[in-house]
Amino acid sequence: QVQLVESGGGLVQAGGSLRLSCAASGRTFSNYAMGWFRQAPGKEREFVTAISRSGDNTYYADSVKGRFTISRDNAKNTIHLQMNSLKPEDTALYYCAAEDSDYVPVFVYQYNYWGQGTQVTVSS
């Protein structure tokens, strides 16, 4: 089993930037594909981005392409989400997820391990 703890959320004005982090503990981190999802009030949890075990492959939702960047540091058991040019519609609770997989899952049901989330609020 793997435990995930997100950090880095906060309040930012539109056009600003935030960097989220997710620290993992438990099993061998490099065995896990990792993802970021978000959930706004009254909406379903949605895919944001994901990264393969090695970090060689990344995937992004169309809504964040060109603005968000996912990265991982297997030596430090962490992933990061750099969010630039933030918009009010990016406001949500952001979750880190992990799955022991040799492909990169992009759906909520494909992930077995989740963090508690970190709140991102973008004011207009």
DSSP file with accessible surface (Angstrom, degrees, kcal/mol):
  #  RESIDUE AA STRUCTURE BP1 BP2  ACC     N-H-->O    O-->H-N    N-H-->O    O-->H-N    TCO  KAPPA ALPHA  PHI   PSI    X-CA   Y-CA   Z-CA
    1    1 A Q              0   0  128      0, 0.0     2,-0.4     0, 0.0    26,-0.4   0.000 360.0 360.0 360.0 150.8    0.0    0.0    0.0
    2    2 A V        -     0   0    8     24,-0.2     2,-0.4    96,-0.1    24,-0.2  -0.965 360.0-147.3-125.0 141.1    1.1    3.6   -0.6
    3    3 A Q  E     -A   25   0A  90     22,-3.2    22,-2.1    -2,-0.4     2,-0.4  -0.899  14.0-161.2-107.1 139.4    0.2    6.7    1.3
    4    4 A L  E     -A   24   0A  12     -2,-0.4   112,-0.4   110,-0.4     2,-0.4  -0.968   9.2-174.6-126.1 134.6   -0.1   10.1   -0.4
    5    5 A V  E     -A   23   0A  95     18,-2.1    18,-2.6    -2,-0.4     2,-0.2  -0.976  11.2-156.5-131.9 119.4    0.0   13.6    1.0
    6    6 A E  E     +A   22   0A  18     -2,-0.4     2,-0.3    16,-0.2    16,-0.2  -0.595  17.6 166.3 -91.2 154.7   -0.6   16.6   -1.1
    7    7 A S  E     +A   21   0A  61     14,-2.3    14,-2.6    -2,-0.2   111,-0.1  -0.958  40.1  67.8-154.6 167.1    0.6   20.1   -0.3
    8    8 A G        +     0   0   37     -2,-0.3    11,-0.3     1,-0.3    14,-0.0   0.363  60.3 135.5 103.2  -4.3    1.0   23.5   -2.0
    9    9 A G        +     0   0   28     12,-0.1     2,-0.3     9,-0.1    -1,-0.3  -0.161  21.5 123.2 -70.4 170.4   -2.6   24.6   -2.5
   10   10 A G  E     -d  120   0B  28    109,-0.9   111,-2.7   108,-0.1     2,-0.5  -0.989  58.6 -53.6 167.6-167.3   -3.9   28.1   -1.7
   11   11 A L  E     +d  121   0B 128     -2,-0.3     2,-0.3   109,-0.2   111,-0.2  -0.888  52.7 165.3-104.8 130.5   -5.6   31.2   -2.9
   12   12 A V  E     -d  122   0B  24    109,-2.6   111,-2.5    -2,-0.5     2,-0.2  -0.980  34.7-111.2-143.4 151.6   -4.2   32.9   -6.0
   13   13 A Q  E >   -d  123   0B 148     -2,-0.3     3,-2.3   109,-0.2    73,-0.2  -0.483  51.2 -81.6 -79.3 155.5   -5.4   35.6   -8.4
   14   14 A A  T 3  S+     0   0   47    109,-2.5    73,-0.2     1,-0.3    -1,-0.1  -0.276 120.1  29.5 -55.4 137.0   -6.3   34.7  -12.0
   15   15 A G  T 3  S+     0   0   54     71,-3.3    70,-0.6     1,-0.3    -1,-0.3   0.249  99.9 114.3  92.6 -11.5   -3.1   34.6  -14.1
   16   16 A G    <   -     0   0   21     -3,-2.3    70,-2.4    70,-0.2     2,-0.3  -0.075  58.6-120.9 -84.3-173.9   -1.0   33.5  -11.2
   17   17 A S        -     0   0   62     67,-0.2     2,-0.3    68,-0.2    67,-0.2  -0.928  20.4-178.3-132.0 153.0    0.8   30.3  -10.5
   18   18 A L  E     - B   0  83A  32     65,-2.1    65,-3.2    -2,-0.3     2,-0.5  -0.978  15.7-147.0-143.3 153.3    0.9   27.5   -7.9
   19   19 A R  E     - B   0  82A 127    -11,-0.3     2,-0.3    -2,-0.3    63,-0.2  -0.972  15.1-162.0-125.1 114.8    3.0   24.4   -7.5
   20   20 A L  E     - B   0  81A   0     61,-2.8    61,-2.6    -2,-0.5     2,-0.3  -0.695   4.8-162.8 -91.6 149.2    1.4   21.4   -5.9
   21   21 A S  E     -AB   7  80A  26    -14,-2.6   -14,-2.3    -2,-0.3     2,-0.4  -0.940   8.6-162.0-128.7 153.1    3.4   18.5   -4.4
   22   22 A a  E     -AB   6  79A   0     57,-2.4    57,-1.9    -2,-0.3     2,-0.5  -0.967   8.3-159.5-135.8 118.7    2.5   15.0   -3.5
   23   23 A A  E     -AB   5  78A  49    -18,-2.6   -18,-2.1    -2,-0.4     2,-0.4  -0.849  10.3-159.3-100.6 131.5    4.7   13.0   -1.2
   24   24 A A  E     +A    4   0A   9     53,-2.8     2,-0.3    -2,-0.5   -20,-0.2  -0.848  12.8 174.0-112.8 145.9    4.4    9.2   -1.3
   25   25 A S  E     +A    3   0A  63    -22,-2.1   -22,-3.2    -2,-0.4     2,-0.6  -0.975  46.1  46.2-143.7 157.1    5.4    6.6    1.3
   26   26 A G  S    S+     0   0   60     -2,-0.3   -24,-0.2   -24,-0.2     3,-0.1  -0.850  96.1  34.0 120.9 -96.4    5.0    2.9    1.6
   27   27 A R  S    S-     0   0  151     -2,-0.6     2,-0.6   -26,-0.4   -24,-0.1  -0.190 105.8 -59.6 -91.2-178.7    5.8    0.8   -1.4
   28   28 A T    >   -     0   0   84      1,-0.2     3,-1.9     2,-0.1     4,-0.2  -0.516  47.8-153.7 -66.2 110.8    8.4    1.4   -4.1
   29   29 A F  G >  S+     0   0    5     -2,-0.6     3,-2.2     1,-0.3    -1,-0.2   0.853  88.0  63.4 -58.1 -38.3    7.5    4.7   -5.6
   30   30 A S  G 3  S+     0   0   51      1,-0.3    -1,-0.3    44,-0.2    -2,-0.1   0.573  92.3  66.5 -70.0  -5.6    9.0    4.0   -9.0
   31   31 A N  G <  S+     0   0   65     -3,-1.9    70,-0.7     2,-0.0     2,-0.5   0.570  90.8  84.1 -83.1  -9.8    6.5    1.2   -9.5
   32   32 A Y  E <   -E  100   0B   4     -3,-2.2     2,-0.3    -4,-0.2    68,-0.2  -0.825  67.1-145.6-108.4 129.5    3.6    3.6   -9.6
   33   33 A A  E     -E   99   0B   0     66,-2.8    66,-2.3    -2,-0.5     2,-0.4  -0.639  31.7-149.2 -73.7 147.0    2.1    5.6  -12.3
   34   34 A M  E     -EF  98  51B   1     17,-2.2    17,-3.0    -2,-0.3     2,-0.3  -0.921  17.6-179.1-127.2 148.9    0.9    8.9  -10.8
   35   35 A G  E     -EF  97  50B   0     62,-2.6    62,-2.5    -2,-0.4     2,-0.4  -0.952  21.0-139.2-142.6 161.8   -1.9   11.3  -11.5
   36   36 A W  E     +EF  96  49B   0     13,-3.2    12,-2.3    -2,-0.3    13,-1.7  -0.989  24.8 174.4-118.7 134.5   -3.6   14.5  -10.5
   37   37 A F  E     -EF  95  47B   1     58,-2.6    58,-3.0    -2,-0.4     2,-0.3  -0.860  11.6-154.7-128.4 164.7   -7.3   14.9  -10.4
   38   38 A R  E     -EF  94  46B  13      8,-2.4     8,-3.2    -2,-0.3     2,-0.4  -0.984   5.6-161.6-143.4 154.9   -9.6   17.7   -9.3
   39   39 A Q  E     -E   93   0B  66     54,-2.1    54,-2.5    -2,-0.3     6,-0.2  -0.960   6.0-161.7-140.5 118.6  -13.1   18.1   -8.0
   40   40 A A    >   -     0   0   25      4,-0.4     3,-2.3    -2,-0.4    52,-0.1  -0.614  46.0 -76.6 -91.8 157.0  -15.1   21.3   -7.9
   41   41 A P  T 3  S+     0   0  121      0, 0.0    -1,-0.1     0, 0.0     3,-0.1  -0.275 118.6   8.0 -56.2 130.6  -18.2   21.7   -5.7
   42   42 A G  T 3  S+     0   0   93      1,-0.3     2,-0.3    -3,-0.1    -3,-0.0   0.497 113.3  99.6  78.9   3.1  -21.1   19.9   -7.2
   43   43 A K  S <  S-     0   0  147     -3,-2.3    -1,-0.3     1,-0.0     2,-0.1  -0.806  75.6-102.3-120.7 163.0  -19.1   18.3  -10.0
   44   44 A E        -     0   0  171     -2,-0.3    -4,-0.4     1,-0.1     2,-0.2  -0.425  47.1 -91.1 -78.2 156.9  -17.5   14.9  -10.5
   45   45 A R        -     0   0   70     -6,-0.2     2,-0.3    -2,-0.1    -6,-0.2  -0.477  52.1-162.2 -65.5 134.7  -13.8   14.3  -10.0
   46   46 A E  E     -F   38   0B  89     -8,-3.2    -8,-2.4    -2,-0.2     2,-0.2  -0.912  20.2-103.6-128.3 152.4  -12.0   14.9  -13.2
   47   47 A F  E     +F   37   0B  40     -2,-0.3   -10,-0.2   -10,-0.2     3,-0.1  -0.439  35.1 167.5 -69.1 138.3   -8.6   14.0  -14.7
   48   48 A V  E     -     0   0B   1    -12,-2.3    13,-2.8     1,-0.4     2,-0.3   0.708  60.3 -32.8-113.4 -56.5   -6.0   16.7  -14.9
   49   49 A T  E     -FG  36  60B   0    -13,-1.7   -13,-3.2    11,-0.2    -1,-0.4  -0.985  49.9-162.8-163.4 159.9   -2.7   15.0  -15.7
   50   50 A A  E     -FG  35  59B   0      9,-2.0     9,-2.2    -2,-0.3     2,-0.3  -0.984   4.5-155.1-150.3 159.8   -0.7   11.8  -15.2
   51   51 A I  E     -FG  34  58B   4    -17,-3.0   -17,-2.2    -2,-0.3     7,-0.2  -0.987  20.8-116.9-140.5 144.2    2.8   10.6  -15.5
   52   52 A S        -     0   0   10      5,-2.5     3,-0.3    -2,-0.3   -20,-0.1  -0.159  39.8 -94.4 -74.7 172.0    4.3    7.2  -16.1
   53   53 A R  S    S+     0   0   81     48,-0.3   -21,-0.2     1,-0.2    -1,-0.1   0.885 126.5  36.7 -53.3 -45.2    6.6    5.3  -13.7
   54   54 A S  S    S-     0   0   70    -23,-0.1    -1,-0.2    20,-0.0    20,-0.1   0.654 109.3-118.8 -84.6 -17.4    9.8    6.6  -15.3
   55   55 A G  S    S+     0   0   25     -3,-0.3    -2,-0.1     2,-0.2    17,-0.1   0.411  83.4 116.0  91.3   1.1    8.4   10.0  -16.1
   56   56 A D  S    S+     0   0  132      1,-0.1     2,-0.4    -5,-0.1    -3,-0.0   0.756  70.1  50.2 -75.1 -26.0    8.9    9.6  -19.8
   57   57 A N        +     0   0   86      2,-0.0    -5,-2.5     0, 0.0     2,-0.3  -0.957  63.7 174.7-120.6 132.6    5.2    9.8  -20.6
   58   58 A T  E     -G   51   0B  59     -2,-0.4     2,-0.3    -7,-0.2    -7,-0.2  -0.959   9.8-163.8-133.1 152.7    2.8   12.4  -19.6
   59   59 A Y  E     -G   50   0B 112     -9,-2.2    -9,-2.0    -2,-0.3     2,-0.4  -0.985   6.6-167.3-137.1 145.8   -0.9   13.1  -20.4
   60   60 A Y  E     -G   49   0B  50     -2,-0.3   -11,-0.2   -11,-0.2     2,-0.1  -0.978  26.2-114.1-134.9 145.6   -2.9   16.2  -19.9
   61   61 A A    >>  -     0   0   19    -13,-2.8     3,-1.8    -2,-0.4     4,-1.1  -0.486  36.2-117.4 -67.2 147.8   -6.6   17.2  -20.0
   62   62 A D  T 34 S+     0   0  133      1,-0.3     3,-0.4     2,-0.2    -1,-0.1   0.844 111.9  64.4 -57.6 -32.6   -7.3   19.6  -22.9
   63   63 A S  T 34 S+     0   0   61      1,-0.2    -1,-0.3     3,-0.0   -15,-0.0   0.675 112.5  32.1 -68.0 -16.8   -8.3   22.2  -20.4
   64   64 A V  T X> S+     0   0    0     -3,-1.8     3,-2.3   -16,-0.2     4,-2.3   0.459  83.1 127.7-119.7  -4.5   -4.9   22.4  -18.8
   65   65 A K  T 3< S+     0   0  122     -4,-1.1     4,-0.1    -3,-0.4    -3,-0.0  -0.289  81.0  15.6 -56.9 134.2   -2.5   21.7  -21.7
   66   66 A G  T 34 S+     0   0   87      2,-0.4    -1,-0.3     1,-0.1     3,-0.1   0.283 126.0  59.4  85.8 -12.0    0.1   24.4  -22.1
   67   67 A R  T <4 S+     0   0   27     -3,-2.3    17,-2.2     1,-0.2     2,-0.3   0.690  97.9  52.2-115.3 -34.6   -0.5   25.7  -18.6
   68   68 A F  E  <  -C   83   0A   3     -4,-2.3    -2,-0.4    15,-0.2     2,-0.4  -0.830  59.2-167.9-108.8 148.4    0.1   22.8  -16.3
   69   69 A T  E     -C   82   0A  75     13,-2.3    13,-2.9    -2,-0.3     2,-0.3  -0.990   5.9-156.9-136.6 127.1    3.2   20.6  -16.1
   70   70 A I  E     +C   81   0A   7     -2,-0.4     2,-0.3    11,-0.2    11,-0.2  -0.783  19.8 166.6 -99.2 145.1    3.5   17.3  -14.1
   71   71 A S  E     -C   80   0A  49      9,-1.9     9,-2.6    -2,-0.3     2,-0.3  -0.965  16.9-152.4-148.7 163.8    6.9   16.0  -13.0
   72   72 A R  E     -C   79   0A  33     -2,-0.3     2,-0.5     7,-0.3     7,-0.2  -0.991  10.7-157.7-141.4 152.7    8.3   13.4  -10.7
   73   73 A D  E >>> -C   78   0A  54      5,-2.9     5,-1.8    -2,-0.3     3,-0.9  -0.905   8.2-173.8-127.2  98.8   11.4   12.8   -8.7
   74   74 A N  T 345S+     0   0   54     -2,-0.5     3,-0.2     1,-0.3   -44,-0.2   0.758  84.3  60.0 -68.3 -23.6   11.7    9.0   -8.0
   75   75 A A  T 345S+     0   0   95      1,-0.2    -1,-0.3    -3,-0.1   -46,-0.0   0.798 115.2  34.6 -71.4 -26.7   14.7    9.6   -5.7
   76   76 A K  T <45S-     0   0  153     -3,-0.9    -2,-0.2     2,-0.2    -1,-0.2   0.318 105.5-124.7-109.2   4.5   12.5   11.8   -3.4
   77   77 A N  T  <5 +     0   0   58     -4,-0.6   -53,-2.8    -3,-0.2     2,-0.3   0.888  69.7 120.5  55.3  43.9    9.2    9.9   -3.8
   78   78 A T  E   < -BC  23  73A  23     -5,-1.8    -5,-2.9   -55,-0.2     2,-0.3  -0.951  46.8-161.3-136.8 153.7    7.4   13.0   -5.0
   79   79 A I  E     -BC  22  72A   0    -57,-1.9   -57,-2.4    -2,-0.3     2,-0.3  -0.927  14.1-155.3-125.6 158.8    5.5   14.4   -7.9
   80   80 A H  E     -BC  21  71A  28     -9,-2.6    -9,-1.9    -2,-0.3     2,-0.4  -0.939  10.6-155.5-131.8 154.0    4.8   18.0   -8.6
   81   81 A L  E     -BC  20  70A   0    -61,-2.6   -61,-2.8    -2,-0.3     2,-0.6  -0.939  10.8-161.1-130.0 106.6    2.2   19.9  -10.5
   82   82 A Q  E     -BC  19  69A  61    -13,-2.9   -13,-2.3    -2,-0.4     2,-0.6  -0.819  10.9-167.3 -87.0 120.5    3.3   23.3  -11.8
   83   83 A M  E     +BC  18  68A   0    -65,-3.2   -65,-2.1    -2,-0.6     2,-0.3  -0.950  10.2 174.0-116.7 116.0    0.2   25.4  -12.6
   84   84 A N        +     0   0   57    -17,-2.2   -67,-0.2    -2,-0.6   -68,-0.2  -0.761  59.0  23.5-115.8 164.3    0.6   28.6  -14.5
   85   85 A S  S    S-     0   0   68    -70,-0.6    -1,-0.2    -2,-0.3   -68,-0.2   0.910  84.7-160.2  49.4  48.3   -1.9   31.1  -16.0
   86   86 A L        -     0   0    2    -70,-2.4   -71,-3.3    -3,-0.2   -70,-0.2  -0.261   7.8-158.5 -65.3 146.5   -4.5   29.9  -13.5
   87   87 A K    >   -     0   0   86    -73,-0.2     3,-2.5   -72,-0.1     4,-0.3  -0.860  31.6-110.3-122.0 156.4   -8.1   30.6  -14.2
   88   88 A P  G >  S+     0   0   52      0, 0.0     3,-1.9     0, 0.0    34,-0.4   0.849 117.3  63.3 -54.7 -32.6  -11.2   30.8  -11.9
   89   89 A E  G 3  S+     0   0  130      1,-0.3   -49,-0.0   -49,-0.0    -3,-0.0   0.562  88.8  69.4 -72.1  -6.6  -12.4   27.6  -13.4
   90   90 A D  G <  S+     0   0    1     -3,-2.5    -1,-0.3    32,-0.0     2,-0.2   0.522  71.0 120.5 -82.7  -6.4   -9.3   25.8  -12.1
   91   91 A T    <   +     0   0   38     -3,-1.9     2,-0.3    -4,-0.3    30,-0.2  -0.413  41.1 107.2 -61.7 124.4  -10.7   26.2   -8.6
   92   92 A A  E    S- H   0 120B   2     28,-2.1    28,-2.7    -2,-0.2     2,-0.6  -0.966  76.0 -79.3-178.0 171.2  -11.1   22.8   -7.0
   93   93 A L  E     -EH  39 119B  46    -54,-2.5   -54,-2.1    -2,-0.3     2,-0.5  -0.861  49.6-145.9 -88.6 123.4   -9.8   20.3   -4.5
   94   94 A Y  E     -EH  38 118B   0     24,-2.9    24,-2.1    -2,-0.6     2,-0.4  -0.837  14.0-163.7-101.0 128.7   -6.8   18.7   -6.2
   95   95 A Y  E     -E   37   0B  30    -58,-3.0   -58,-2.6    -2,-0.5     2,-0.4  -0.888  12.1-144.7-114.2 141.0   -6.1   15.0   -5.5
   96   96 A a  E     -E   36   0B   0     -2,-0.4    19,-2.3   -60,-0.2     2,-0.3  -0.791  23.8-171.9 -95.7 141.8   -2.9   13.0   -6.1
   97   97 A A  E     -EI  35 114B   0    -62,-2.5   -62,-2.6    -2,-0.4     2,-0.4  -0.974   9.1-163.4-137.8 152.4   -3.4    9.4   -7.1
   98   98 A A  E     +EI  34 113B   0     15,-2.2    15,-1.6    -2,-0.3    14,-0.8  -0.982   6.6 179.0-136.9 146.0   -1.2    6.3   -7.6
   99   99 A E  E     -E   33   0B  30    -66,-2.3   -66,-2.8    -2,-0.4     2,-1.4  -0.975  34.5-123.9-148.4 133.6   -1.5    3.0   -9.3
  100  100 A D  E     +E   32   0B  77     -2,-0.3     2,-0.3   -68,-0.2   -68,-0.2  -0.621  65.6 134.5 -74.4  93.9    0.9    0.1   -9.7
  101  101 A S        -     0   0    8     -2,-1.4   -48,-0.3   -70,-0.7    -2,-0.1  -1.000  61.1-146.8-151.0 143.4    0.8    0.1  -13.5
  102  102 A D  S    S+     0   0  136     -2,-0.3     2,-0.2   -50,-0.1    -1,-0.1   0.376  92.5  54.1 -93.1   3.6    3.0   -0.1  -16.5
  103  103 A Y  S    S-     0   0  122    -51,-0.0   -70,-0.1   -50,-0.0    -2,-0.1  -0.685  96.6-101.2-119.6-177.9    0.7    2.1  -18.4
  104  104 A V        -     0   0   19     -2,-0.2   -52,-0.1   -52,-0.1     2,-0.1  -0.859  32.6-148.8-111.6 103.2   -0.7    5.6  -17.5
  105  105 A P        +     0   0    0      0, 0.0   -54,-0.1     0, 0.0    -6,-0.0  -0.396  18.4 178.3 -68.4 145.0   -4.2    5.5  -16.2
  106  106 A V        +     0   0   42     -2,-0.1     2,-0.4   -71,-0.1   -59,-0.2   0.332  54.5  82.8-127.4   3.7   -6.3    8.6  -16.9
  107  107 A F  S >  S-     0   0  114      1,-0.1     3,-1.4   -61,-0.1     4,-0.3  -0.862  77.2-126.3-113.2 148.7   -9.7    7.6  -15.3
  108  108 A V  G >  S+     0   0   56     -2,-0.4     3,-1.8     1,-0.3    -1,-0.1   0.909 108.3  56.8 -55.6 -44.6  -10.7    7.8  -11.7
  109  109 A Y  G 3  S+     0   0  180      1,-0.3    -1,-0.3    -3,-0.0     0, 0.0   0.679  96.1  65.9 -67.6 -14.8  -11.6    4.1  -11.4
  110  110 A Q  G <  S+     0   0   36     -3,-1.4     2,-0.5   -11,-0.0    -1,-0.3   0.582  88.8  79.0 -83.4  -8.2   -8.2    3.0  -12.5
  111  111 A Y    <   -     0   0    8     -3,-1.8   -12,-0.2    -4,-0.3     3,-0.1  -0.863  49.7-178.4-106.7 134.4   -6.5    4.4   -9.4
  112  112 A N        +     0   0  112    -14,-0.8     2,-0.4    -2,-0.5   -13,-0.2   0.633  67.6  61.0-100.7 -17.5   -6.5    2.6   -6.1
  113  113 A Y  E     +I   98   0B  59    -15,-1.6   -15,-2.2  -110,-0.0     2,-0.3  -0.955  60.7 173.5-122.8 132.4   -4.6    5.0   -4.0
  114  114 A W  E     -I   97   0B  66     -2,-0.4  -110,-0.4   -17,-0.2   -17,-0.2  -0.966  22.7-135.9-136.6 146.9   -5.6    8.6   -3.2
  115  115 A G        -     0   0    5    -19,-2.3  -110,-0.2    -2,-0.3     3,-0.1  -0.282  35.8-104.2 -86.1-177.1   -4.5   11.5   -1.1
  116  116 A Q        -     0   0  168   -112,-0.4  -111,-0.1     1,-0.2   -21,-0.1   0.613  62.5-117.6 -85.8 -15.8   -6.8   13.7    0.9
  117  117 A G        -     0   0   20    -21,-0.1     2,-0.4   -24,-0.0   -22,-0.2   0.054  13.3-121.1  99.0 154.3   -6.5   16.6   -1.5
  118  118 A T  E     - H   0  94B  21    -24,-2.1   -24,-2.9  -111,-0.1     2,-0.3  -0.999  28.6-119.8-135.0 134.4   -5.3   20.2   -1.4
  119  119 A Q  E     - H   0  93B  87     -2,-0.4  -109,-0.9   -26,-0.2     2,-0.5  -0.583  23.4-170.9 -82.5 132.3   -7.6   23.2   -2.1
  120  120 A V  E     -dH  10  92B   0    -28,-2.7   -28,-2.1    -2,-0.3     2,-0.5  -0.990   5.1-176.9-119.3 124.0   -6.8   25.5   -5.0
  121  121 A T  E     -d   11   0B  51   -111,-2.7  -109,-2.6    -2,-0.5     2,-0.6  -0.990   6.4-167.2-125.1 123.7   -8.8   28.7   -5.2
  122  122 A V  E     -d   12   0B   6     -2,-0.5     2,-0.3   -34,-0.4  -109,-0.2  -0.951  10.5-153.7-113.4 117.9   -8.4   31.1   -8.1
  123  123 A S  E      d   13   0B  43   -111,-2.5  -109,-2.5    -2,-0.6    -2,-0.0  -0.644 360.0 360.0 -91.9 149.2  -10.0   34.5   -7.7
  124  124 A S              0   0  139     -2,-0.3    -1,-0.1  -111,-0.2   -37,-0.0  -0.342 360.0 360.0 -91.3 360.0  -11.1   36.6  -10.7
